[in-house]
Amino acid sequence: MPKRISIKSHLSIDQLEKRYREAKDPVERTHYQIIWLLAQGRSSAEVAGVTGYSRSWIYELVWGYNRIGPETLGDGRRKNPGAPPLLNDVQQAQLWQVLSGKAPDGGLWNGRKVAGWLSELIGQPISRQQGWEYLKQMRWRLRVPRPQHQEADLDEQEAWKKKSGQRGQASATTTPRRRRRTLV
């Protein structure tokens, strides 16, 4: 038989029930329900069956509640603003201006070059992937010149384009022949 878990009396059973009934957030409501049921003397297996939470997660909730109090209950992700942005608005504007020009080596911008420029700007190493993410975030795209064959003759290519274009125009002006349908 599972053992009964002891709950510290940060809140009375009536206060726990009231918070459980009034909670708007579903995660917070379930957390208060778990603590409320355990405070009534129910077993952890019974509470797990009622709420759908695993016994190990119930023990985690009780651990936090007993040590800190009701502040640990609820969805903590909503209160977490996340990491501060790597670049502020001024630095993003500087990056936009730099991307509008040529890359330092005279080529085209890519993730590695953006990461190198950003590393110099903020004084900390930036990965090539992060440089590529900034390119995508600014709706930039990698522009690579089309490769050309070493032995390509540009005059011959232009003549071929003109010649093939005239053939396509002639066939577009003629009307297509009608097919005869035969009934079987």
C-alpha positions in Angstrom: 0.0 0.0 0.0 1.4 3.4 -0.9 2.4 5.6 2.0 0.7 8.8 2.8 2.5 12.0 2.0 2.7 14.7 4.6 1.9 18.2 3.5 3.1 21.3 5.4 0.3 23.6 6.4 1.3 26.7 4.4 -2.4 26.9 3.6 -5.4 25.3 5.3 -7.4 22.6 3.5 -10.2 25.1 2.9 -7.8 27.6 1.4 -6.3 24.9 -0.9 -9.8 23.9 -2.0 -10.7 27.5 -2.7 -7.6 28.2 -4.7 -8.2 24.9 -6.6 -11.8 25.9 -7.5 -10.9 29.5 -8.4 -7.7 28.8 -10.5 -8.0 29.9 -14.1 -4.9 28.2 -15.4 -5.4 24.5 -15.8 -1.9 23.5 -14.7 -2.2 25.6 -11.5 -5.7 24.2 -10.9 -4.4 20.6 -11.1 -1.4 21.4 -8.9 -3.7 22.8 -6.2 -6.0 19.8 -6.6 -3.0 17.4 -6.0 -1.9 19.3 -2.8 -5.5 19.6 -1.6 -6.2 15.9 -2.0 -2.9 14.9 -0.3 -3.7 17.3 2.5 -7.0 15.5 3.0 -5.0 12.3 3.6 -5.5 10.6 0.3 -2.7 8.3 -1.0 -0.3 9.2 -3.8 -1.6 6.3 -5.9 -5.2 7.6 -5.5 -4.2 11.1 -6.4 -2.3 9.9 -9.4 -5.3 8.0 -10.6 -7.6 11.0 -10.2 -5.3 13.6 -11.8 -3.4 11.6 -14.3 -0.1 12.8 -13.0 2.7 10.3 -12.3 3.6 9.6 -8.7 7.1 10.9 -9.3 5.8 14.2 -10.5 3.4 14.4 -7.5 6.4 13.9 -5.2 8.2 16.8 -7.1 5.2 19.1 -6.5 5.0 18.1 -2.8 8.7 18.7 -2.4 8.5 22.2 -3.8 5.3 23.0 -1.8 6.7 21.8 1.5 10.0 23.7 1.1 8.9 26.9 -0.5 5.1 27.1 -0.4 2.3 27.8 -2.8 4.5 30.0 -5.0 5.9 26.8 -6.6 2.5 25.7 -7.8 1.3 26.6 -11.3 2.9 26.8 -14.7 6.3 28.6 -14.1 6.9 28.9 -17.9 4.4 31.8 -18.0 6.5 33.9 -15.6 9.8 33.1 -17.4 10.5 35.9 -19.9 13.4 34.0 -21.5 16.9 35.1 -22.2 17.5 38.8 -23.2 18.0 39.3 -26.9 21.5 39.1 -28.2 21.2 42.4 -30.1 19.4 45.5 -29.1 17.5 47.6 -31.7 20.5 49.9 -32.5 22.7 46.9 -33.1 20.1 45.3 -35.3 19.8 48.5 -37.3 23.6 48.5 -37.7 23.5 44.9 -38.9 20.8 45.8 -41.5 22.9 48.6 -42.8 26.0 46.4 -43.1 24.0 43.7 -44.8 22.8 46.2 -47.4 26.4 46.7 -48.5 29.1 44.2 -49.6 30.6 41.7 -47.3 34.1 42.5 -46.0 35.8 40.1 -48.5 33.8 41.6 -51.4 31.6 38.5 -51.8 28.1 37.8 -50.6 26.9 37.6 -47.0 26.5 34.2 -45.4 26.1 32.9 -41.8 29.8 32.7 -41.2 30.5 36.3 -42.3 27.5 37.6 -40.3 28.7 35.7 -37.2 32.2 37.1 -37.6 30.9 40.7 -37.9 28.5 40.2 -34.9 31.3 38.8 -32.8 33.4 41.9 -33.3 30.3 44.1 -32.6 29.3 42.6 -29.3 32.6 41.2 -28.2 31.6 37.6 -27.7 31.8 34.6 -30.1 28.8 33.9 -32.3 28.2 30.6 -34.1 27.7 30.4 -37.8 24.2 29.1 -37.2 23.3 32.1 -35.1 24.6 34.3 -38.0 22.4 32.4 -40.4 19.4 32.8 -38.0 19.9 36.6 -38.0 20.1 36.6 -41.8 16.8 34.7 -41.9 15.2 36.9 -39.2 15.9 39.9 -41.4 14.4 38.2 -44.3 17.7 38.0 -46.1 18.6 35.1 -48.2 21.8 33.6 -49.3 22.6 34.7 -52.8 25.2 32.7 -54.6 26.2 33.5 -58.1 25.3 30.8 -60.6 28.3 28.7 -61.5 29.7 29.0 -65.0 31.6 26.4 -66.9 35.2 27.3 -67.5 35.0 26.6 -71.3 31.6 28.3 -71.8 31.2 30.6 -74.8 28.9 33.5 -73.8 28.3 34.6 -77.4 27.3 31.1 -78.4 24.9 30.9 -75.4 23.2 34.2 -76.3 22.8 33.0 -79.9 21.2 29.8 -78.7 18.8 31.7 -76.4 17.7 33.9 -79.2 17.3 31.0 -81.6 15.3 28.8 -79.1 13.1 31.8 -78.1 12.1 32.4 -81.8 11.1 28.7 -82.1 8.9 28.9 -79.0 7.1 32.1 -80.2 6.3 30.6 -83.6 4.7 27.5 -82.0 2.7 29.7 -79.6 1.1 31.7 -82.4 -0.2 28.7 -84.4 -3.4 27.1 -83.4 -3.3 23.5 -82.2 -4.7 20.8 -84.4 -8.0 19.3 -83.3 -8.0 15.6 -82.6 -10.7 13.5 -84.0 -12.7 11.5 -81.5 -13.9 8.2 -82.6 -16.7 6.4 -81.0 -16.1 2.8 -80.4 
